[in-house]
Amino acid sequence: MMRPHTGTQTMEELRTEVLIVGAGPVGLAMALMLEKLGIDCMIVERREGLHDSPQAHVISSRSLEICRALGIDDATIRSAGPDPADTRNVRWVDRLIGRDLGVFSL
């Protein structure tokens, strides 16, 4: 069973069968897999919330197969992503919300 742990709690001894470091896609998928197998796990993550900037633009077909096996369907993933019409341009910028240095359409 996954147990949340916030940075505001006092130091205490916590025991788990598996400790997962990082709540990125691999860590979260591993936690789901272990939970389905009934294995106790805990995730530790240095950030308190979501990233401020995009972390993935493309998900491979194999990753989608793994998501399906975990009970996450394609529609759920697509609904969390950008509008496909917004993904036809490649931009070079000086920072994420900075000025365009160049752009081309696919």
Secondary structure, DSSP 4 states (H G I P E B T S, - for coil): -B----TTSPP-----SEEEE--SHHHHHHHHHHHHTT--EEEE-S-SS--SS---S---HHHHHHHHHTT--HHHHHHHS--GGGGSEEEEESSTTS-EEEEEE-
